[in-house]
Amino acid sequence: MAEWAMLLDDILGLVLEQVKPQDVASMRSGLTHLHLCFHAHHSITAHTLQPLQQLRRLQTLVLENKARAQPTLMGLGHLGSQQIALDQLHVKAFVVGLDSGIDSMSALRSLHLSNCILMMVRAKGQGFPVMLTGLRQLELLACKGCSGLSSRPFAGIESLVSLKTCLLNCSLRMSDDTCADIASLRQVQTLGLACSALEGCLTPACITHAGLRSLCGMTQLTALDLSGHAAISDASMAEIARHLTRLIDLDLRRPACDNPGAAVVTDAGIAALASLTLLESVRLSQAQVGQAGCAALASLPRLRCLELSYCDSLSDTPVCELTRLRHLSELSLAGCASVTDIAVTALVRGMPELMRLDLSACHMHVGDISLYAIATLPNLQVLRLHSCERVSDMGIGGLCSGAAAAALTHLDVRGCERISDAGATSIGRCLKQLQYLSLEHCHLIGDRGIRTLSGLPHLEILRVGGTGATTDSFAQDFTRRVRLESPSNTRIWWMLDS
């Protein structure tokens, strides 16, 4: 992989002029992945990209705009006309329209558009896919955070006859018409129509039960993501279970800011999922889950990942039904405030293969006892406990003294206000595999506690905003690769070897 920071349109050519001829020859013959970062507000044209014609084996190209303004992307058609076997294209934060030339890159199999402005296509009955009509071999289309289209943004998407993965998780307008357009893609196996939390609040019924019924005609689907849409109900769950019998991954999490009176998923809807025996991952939130719902989920023989976040009705008795999922590797009960140490202890004993556990915002009844139980998990890599206010130095000490300490790479205890320098010291002494650690708003942790973390050999990110530490006094203790972040002060320190 090679990374280039482009400051001017022709900077790549200038760079190539400075290296030895044999190095240029080597790049021409061997470079397969190129990441270009543009820091100046200049449109990208065929002239800008002309040096890339030398890279005959280039397979993956990333064009990323770092400037505040979003320049226009043009000239890709010129690359498409050359003998370059470009397989993947990633475009980040550009204005993309018909003159971008993407449709000329006929060999393209994977296209990722992130935070782009997609220029309006004014022809009646045509949407964004008209820009991609030449991509007959495209297998993956991903749009994330894109904007600029209206009404039916995906009209004409049926022209992408090779598409297998379609991830349209962005701020484009989603509607029942969108579902009808996408339902024509009978070869797609992975479909994502996720809505951001904000958009979920503003347009809670943008996809209704009618739209979902259209999608249920895609009986070949193995993965479906409709997170952020508030119209999902028990009837929706029954429809999915009746028609999408090949599903392996299902994400129906509701928008973070839901509207009162919106449809609610209950045990009746969750019970319908019991017939989907191929399911390996289920993600739900803000559902009214009880014992019958948990029993249905526990009956899924292949389930490896389960999220039941912010389910206020979920208590210890139904949660204990989940102990039958002995092969579960990922579990999230974030925001389930009625879950206690008793249920967590039972779950941990019944799920010895857990690798990721999220108990964030279980602030009322989850504390040190849970950490002593979690410490016995030998494969645990990710643990999120933010805002678990009953977690103290004692619990951290228990976690650090168990089998989990050998594998843990990601620990989030932000907002655990009972953790002090003693807890930080335990982390620094025992969690030697840590790569990410968040101690934000643990105000009892000061300079002494933070300094003990400097010996963690694999630490890459340390978040210290809201602690009692004065970062300038210990920054020199950390070596390269460690990024100290203090968002509350809007300051970031990068530690580099002298």
C-alpha positions in Angstrom: 0.0 0.0 0.0 1.3 3.5 -0.8 -0.1 6.7 0.6 0.3 10.1 -1.1 -0.7 13.5 0.2 -1.5 15.7 -2.7 -1.3 19.4 -2.2 -1.6 20.5 -5.9 -3.2 18.9 -8.9 0.1 17.8 -10.4 1.9 16.8 -7.2 2.0 13.1 -8.1 4.0 13.9 -11.2 6.4 16.0 -9.2 7.0 13.2 -6.8 7.6 10.7 -9.5 10.2 13.1 -11.0 12.2 13.0 -7.7 12.6 9.3 -7.4 15.1 7.1 -9.2 14.2 5.7 -12.6 14.4 2.1 -11.4 12.0 3.0 -8.5 9.5 4.4 -11.0 9.8 1.2 -13.1 9.2 -0.8 -10.0 6.1 1.2 -9.1 4.8 0.9 -12.6 5.1 -2.9 -12.6 4.1 -3.6 -9.0 1.9 -1.0 -7.3 -1.6 -2.3 -6.8 -3.0 0.0 -4.1 -2.9 3.8 -4.1 -4.4 6.3 -1.6 -4.5 9.9 -2.7 -5.4 12.7 -0.2 -6.2 16.1 -1.6 -5.8 19.0 0.7 -6.4 21.9 -1.7 -9.7 22.9 -3.1 -9.1 22.0 -6.8 -11.4 20.0 -9.1 -9.9 16.6 -10.0 -9.6 16.4 -13.7 -8.1 14.0 -16.3 -4.9 16.0 -16.2 -4.7 15.5 -12.4 -5.0 11.8 -12.8 -2.8 11.4 -15.9 0.3 10.1 -14.0 -1.8 7.1 -12.9 -1.7 5.8 -16.4 1.8 4.5 -15.6 0.4 2.2 -12.9 -0.7 -0.7 -15.1 -1.3 -3.1 -12.2 -3.3 -0.7 -10.1 -6.2 -2.5 -8.6 -7.5 -0.3 -5.7 -7.7 3.5 -5.9 -8.7 5.8 -3.0 -9.5 9.4 -3.7 -10.0 11.3 -0.5 -10.7 15.1 -0.1 -9.3 16.6 3.0 -10.2 20.2 2.2 -13.1 21.9 3.8 -14.9 22.6 0.6 -15.9 19.7 -1.6 -14.3 19.9 -5.1 -15.7 18.3 -8.2 -14.5 14.9 -9.3 -14.0 14.5 -13.1 -11.7 12.6 -15.4 -12.1 9.1 -14.2 -13.3 8.1 -17.7 -9.8 8.7 -19.0 -8.5 6.1 -16.6 -11.3 3.7 -17.7 -10.1 4.0 -21.3 -6.6 2.9 -20.4 -5.3 -0.7 -19.8 -5.6 -0.4 -16.0 -7.2 -3.4 -14.2 -8.8 -1.1 -11.6 -11.0 -3.3 -9.4 -11.9 -1.1 -6.5 -12.6 2.6 -6.3 -13.2 4.6 -3.1 -14.3 8.3 -3.4 -14.5 10.4 -0.2 -16.0 13.9 0.2 -16.2 14.9 -3.5 -19.0 16.3 -5.7 -19.8 13.4 -8.1 -21.9 13.9 -11.2 -22.3 12.4 -14.7 -19.1 14.0 -15.8 -17.1 12.1 -13.1 -16.5 9.4 -15.7 -17.2 6.5 -13.2 -19.5 4.8 -15.7 -16.5 4.4 -18.1 -14.6 2.2 -15.7 -16.1 -1.0 -17.0 -13.8 -3.4 -15.1 -14.8 -1.9 -11.7 -16.2 -4.5 -9.3 -16.4 -2.5 -6.1 -17.4 1.2 -5.7 -17.5 3.0 -2.3 -18.8 6.6 -2.1 -18.4 8.3 1.3 -19.8 11.7 2.3 -20.1 12.7 -1.3 -22.6 15.2 -2.9 -24.2 13.2 -5.7 -25.3 15.7 -8.3 -29.0 15.7 -9.2 -30.0 13.7 -12.3 -32.9 15.7 -13.7 -34.1 13.2 -16.3 -37.5 12.0 -15.4 -37.6 8.5 -13.8 -33.8 8.4 -13.5 -31.8 8.4 -10.2 -28.2 8.1 -9.1 -27.6 4.7 -10.9 -27.7 6.5 -14.3 -24.1 7.6 -13.4 -23.1 3.9 -13.2 -24.8 2.4 -16.3 -21.4 1.2 -17.8 -20.5 -0.8 -14.7 -21.8 -4.2 -15.9 -19.3 -6.1 -13.6 -20.0 -4.1 -10.4 -20.6 -6.5 -7.5 -20.4 -4.1 -4.6 -22.0 -0.6 -4.3 -21.6 1.3 -1.0 -22.9 4.8 -0.3 -22.2 6.2 3.2 -23.2 9.7 4.3 -23.9 10.8 0.7 -26.5 13.5 -0.1 -27.8 15.5 -3.0 -30.5 13.3 -4.5 -34.3 13.5 -4.0 -37.6 11.6 -4.6 -36.5 8.3 -6.1 -32.7 8.3 -5.8 -32.3 4.7 -6.9 -34.6 4.5 -9.9 -32.8 2.5 -12.6 -30.7 0.5 -10.3 -31.8 -2.7 -12.0 -29.2 -1.9 -14.7 -26.5 -3.1 -12.3 -27.0 -6.7 -13.2 -23.9 -8.1 -11.4 -24.6 -6.4 -8.0 -24.3 -8.7 -5.0 -23.8 -6.3 -2.2 -25.8 -3.1 -1.9 -25.1 -0.8 1.1 -27.0 2.5 0.8 -26.5 3.7 4.4 -26.7 7.4 3.9 -28.8 10.5 4.1 -30.5 10.0 0.8 -34.3 9.9 1.0 -35.5 6.4 1.7 -39.1 5.5 1.0 -41.4 2.7 -0.1 -40.5 3.6 -3.7 -36.8 3.1 -2.9 -37.7 -0.4 -1.6 -39.6 -1.1 -4.8 -36.7 0.0 -7.0 -34.2 -2.1 -5.0 -36.4 -5.1 -4.9 -35.7 -5.6 -8.6 -32.2 -6.7 -7.8 -32.7 -10.4 -7.6 -29.0 -11.2 -7.5 -28.2 -9.0 -4.4 -27.5 -11.1 -1.3 -26.4 -8.3 1.2 -28.6 -5.3 1.5 -28.1 -2.3 3.8 -30.7 0.6 3.9 -29.6 1.9 7.3 -30.7 5.4 8.4 -28.6 7.6 10.6 -29.9 8.4 14.1 -30.7 12.0 13.2 -32.5 11.1 10.0 -34.4 8.4 11.9 -35.7 11.0 14.2 -36.8 13.3 11.4 -38.3 10.7 9.1 -39.5 7.9 11.4 -41.8 6.3 8.8 -39.8 6.8 5.6 -39.9 3.1 5.0 -43.2 1.6 6.0 -44.6 -1.9 6.2 -45.4 -1.7 2.4 -41.8 -1.0 1.6 -40.7 -3.9 3.7 -43.1 -6.2 1.9 -41.4 -5.2 -1.4 -38.0 -6.1 0.1 -39.4 -9.5 1.2 -39.6 -10.4 -2.5 -35.8 -10.6 -2.4 -35.8 -14.2 -1.1 -32.2 -14.6 -1.9 -31.0 -12.2 0.8 -28.6 -13.5 3.4 -28.0 -10.1 5.1 -30.5 -7.2 5.7 -29.8 -4.0 7.6 -32.8 -1.7 8.2 -31.4 0.0 11.3 -32.7 3.5 12.0 -36.2 3.0 10.6 -38.9 3.3 13.2 -41.7 1.6 11.3 -40.5 -1.9 12.1 -43.2 -3.8 14.0 -44.2 -7.3 14.9 -46.0 -7.6 11.5 -42.7 -6.7 9.9 -40.8 -9.3 11.8 -43.4 -11.9 10.8 -43.1 -10.9 7.1 -39.3 -11.2 7.2 -39.5 -14.6 8.9 -42.0 -15.9 6.3 -40.1 -14.9 3.2 -36.4 -14.2 3.9 -35.6 -17.7 5.0 -31.9 -17.6 4.0 -31.0 -14.7 6.3 -27.7 -15.0 8.2 -27.4 -11.4 9.5 -30.4 -9.2 10.5 -30.2 -5.6 11.9 -33.4 -3.9 12.9 -32.2 -1.5 15.5 -34.5 1.5 15.9 -33.5 5.2 15.6 -31.9 6.6 18.8 -34.5 9.3 19.0 -37.8 7.4 18.5 -41.2 9.1 18.4 -43.9 8.2 20.9 -46.6 6.1 19.4 -44.3 4.5 16.8 -44.5 0.8 16.1 -42.9 -1.5 18.8 -41.3 -4.9 18.4 -42.5 -7.3 21.2 -42.0 -10.9 22.1 -44.6 -11.9 19.4 -42.4 -10.4 16.6 -39.1 -11.8 18.0 -40.7 -15.3 18.4 -41.2 -15.3 14.6 -37.4 -15.2 14.1 -37.1 -18.7 15.7 -37.9 -20.2 12.2 -34.8 -18.5 10.7 -32.4 -21.2 11.7 -29.5 -19.9 9.6 -29.3 -16.6 11.6 -25.8 -15.9 13.0 -26.3 -12.3 13.9 -29.4 -10.4 15.3 -29.4 -6.8 16.3 -32.4 -5.2 17.9 -33.0 -2.1 20.1 -35.8 -0.5 22.1 -37.8 -3.7 21.8 -40.2 -4.9 24.5 -38.4 -8.2 25.1 -39.5 -10.7 27.7 -39.0 -14.4 28.5 -40.7 -15.6 25.3 -38.6 -13.4 23.1 -35.3 -14.4 24.8 -36.3 -18.1 24.6 -36.9 -17.8 20.9 -33.5 -16.1 20.3 -31.8 -18.8 22.5 -33.3 -21.5 20.2 -31.3 -20.2 17.1 -28.6 -22.9 16.7 -26.1 -20.8 14.7 -26.4 -17.5 16.6 -23.0 -15.9 17.3 -23.8 -12.2 17.6 -26.7 -10.8 19.6 -27.6 -7.2 20.4 -30.6 -6.2 22.6 -29.7 -2.6 23.4 -31.9 -0.1 25.3 -34.6 -2.7 25.9 -36.1 -1.2 29.1 -38.3 -4.2 29.8 -35.4 -6.7 29.8 -34.7 -8.0 33.3 -32.7 -10.8 34.8 -35.2 -13.7 34.4 -35.6 -13.4 30.6 -31.9 -12.6 30.1 -31.0 -15.9 31.8 -32.8 -17.7 28.9 -29.9 -16.6 26.8 -27.4 -18.8 28.7 -28.2 -21.6 26.2 -26.3 -19.7 23.6 -23.0 -21.3 24.6 -21.2 -20.4 21.3 -22.1 -16.7 21.3 -19.0 -14.6 20.6 -20.6 -11.1 20.7 -23.3 -9.8 23.1 -24.6 -6.3 23.7 -27.1 -5.4 26.5 -26.2 -1.7 26.4 -28.8 0.5 28.0 -30.7 -2.3 29.5 -30.9 -0.6 32.9 -32.8 -3.4 34.7 -30.1 -6.0 34.1 -28.1 -6.8 37.2 -24.9 -8.5 38.3 -26.9 -11.7 38.8 -27.8 -11.9 35.1 -24.3 -10.9 33.9 -22.7 -13.6 36.1 -25.1 -16.2 34.7 -24.5 -15.1 31.1 -20.7 -15.2 31.4 -20.8 -18.7 32.9 -23.0 -19.9 30.0 -21.0 -18.1 27.2 -17.4 -19.1 27.6 -16.5 -18.1 24.0 -17.5 -14.4 24.3 -15.0 -12.1 22.5 -17.0 -8.8 22.6 -19.3 -7.6 25.5 -21.1 -4.3 25.7 -22.8 -3.4 29.0 -22.6 0.4 28.5 -25.2 2.4 30.3 -26.3 -0.5 32.6 -25.6 2.1 35.3 -28.1 1.0 38.0 -27.3 -2.6 38.8 -24.1 -3.7 37.0 -20.9 -3.2 39.0 -17.8 -4.9 40.5 -19.4 -8.3 40.8 -20.0 -8.5 37.1 -16.3 -7.6 36.4 -15.1 -10.5 38.6 -17.3 -12.8 36.5 -16.2 -11.2 33.2 -12.6 -11.7 34.2 -13.0 -15.5 33.6 -13.6 -15.1 29.9 -10.3 -16.3 28.2 -11.1 -14.9 24.7 -12.6 -11.5 25.6 -11.1 -8.8 23.4 -13.6 -5.9 23.6 -15.3 -4.7 26.8 -17.5 -1.6 26.9 -18.6 -0.4 30.3 -19.1 3.3 29.8 -21.4 5.0 32.3 -21.5 1.9 34.6 -21.3 4.1 37.7 -21.1 1.2 40.1 -17.8 -0.1 38.7 -14.9 0.9 40.9 -11.2 0.1 41.4 -12.1 -3.2 43.0 -13.9 -4.4 39.9 -11.0 -3.2 37.7 -8.6 -5.1 39.9 -10.7 -8.3 39.6 -10.8 -7.9 35.8 -7.1 -7.5 35.6 -6.4 -10.5 37.7 -8.4 -13.0 35.6 -8.0 -14.9 32.3 -9.5 -12.0 30.3 -6.5 -9.8 31.0 -4.4 -11.8 28.5 -6.6 -11.1 25.4 -8.3 -7.7 26.1 -7.4 -5.2 23.4 -10.3 -2.6 23.8 -11.6 -1.2 27.1 -14.1 1.6 27.5 -14.8 2.7 31.1 -15.6 6.3 30.4 -18.0 7.8 32.9 -17.1 5.2 35.5 -16.5 7.8 38.1 -15.4 5.5 40.9 -12.3 4.5 39.1 -9.2 6.3 40.4 -5.4 6.1 40.0 -5.5 2.7 41.7 -7.7 1.3 38.9 -5.5 2.9 36.2 -2.4 1.4 37.8 -4.0 -2.1 37.6 -4.8 -1.6 34.0 -1.2 -0.5 33.3 0.3 -3.4 35.0 -1.9 -6.2 33.7 -3.7 -5.4 30.4 -0.6 -5.7 28.2 -2.5 -6.3 25.0 -4.6 -3.1 25.1 -4.7 -1.1 22.0 -7.6 1.3 22.9 -8.5 2.7 26.3 -11.1 5.3 27.2 -10.9 6.9 30.6 -12.9 10.0 29.8 -14.7 11.6 32.7 -13.1 9.3 35.3 -12.3 12.4 37.3 -10.5 10.6 40.1 -7.7 9.6 37.7 -4.8 12.0 37.8 -1.3 12.3 36.4 0.1 9.4 38.5 -2.5 6.9 37.2 -2.1 8.0 33.6 1.7 7.6 33.8 1.3 4.0 34.7 -0.3 3.3 31.3 2.8 4.4 29.4 4.2 0.9 29.6 1.4 -0.7 27.6 3.4 -1.9 24.6 0.5 -2.1 22.1 -1.5 1.0 23.2 -2.5 3.2 20.2 -5.3 5.4 21.5 -5.8 6.7 25.0 -8.7 9.0 25.7 -8.3 11.2 28.8 -10.8 14.0 28.5 -12.5 14.9 31.7 -10.0 13.1 33.9 -8.0 14.9 36.7 -4.8 14.6 34.6 -2.9 17.5 33.3 -1.8 16.1 29.9 1.2 18.4 29.4 2.9 16.9 32.5 2.9 13.3 31.4 2.9 13.5 27.6 6.6 12.8 27.3 6.1 9.5 29.0 4.4 7.9 26.0 6.1 6.6 22.9 5.2 6.6 19.3 1.9 5.3 18.0 0.1 6.4 21.1 -2.5 9.0 20.5 -3.7 11.0 23.5 -7.1 12.5 23.0 -8.8 15.0 25.2 -12.0 15.9 23.4 -13.3 18.0 26.2 -10.4 20.4 25.7 -10.5 20.0 21.9 -6.8 19.1 22.0 -5.0 16.0 20.5 -1.5 15.1 21.3 0.5 12.7 19.0 3.4 11.0 20.7 6.5 10.4 18.5 9.9 9.0 19.3 12.5 11.7 19.6 
